[in-house]
């Protein structure tokens, strides 16, 4: 392969402060740079880890978030973020639930555990991690509950 992943994802927000509070509070993201874009708004570069960044464009007059169900969001449905360990996944999960950005459900896809959340701008995202309980050769469909999180709270 000629690529090793995404460099950045560009997103539009109506409130950079709200965006940063969420991603710094949940994921410990770091602001790398900020640049005013004339009368149109501000670009903030935000490091997520692993060499991956958000390019956050605050556009003045951007409408309030509107959550649309899966497969109705256009050509980009959601983004999947990768947690480096089950411990990091569990801390992210705790923080997302605490903020009301996610419910407690974790999907067991077999080799990957997954949970979905919605950020303050209505962007749908997924956090994934390698499943330490995976039985090689077993793959599960969407909606399969991860046993380690059933009645965990």
Secondary structure as UniProt FT lines:
FT   STRAND          8..13
FT   HELIX           16..27
FT   STRAND          30..37
FT   TURN            38..40
FT   STRAND          41..49
FT   TURN            50..51
FT   STRAND          52..59
FT   TURN            60..61
FT   TURN            70..71
FT   STRAND          79..82
FT   HELIX           86..99
FT   STRAND          107..108
FT   STRAND          112..118
FT   TURN            120..121
FT   STRAND          124..130
FT   TURN            132..133
FT   TURN            136..137
FT   TURN            142..143
FT   HELIX           147..149
FT   TURN            150..151
//
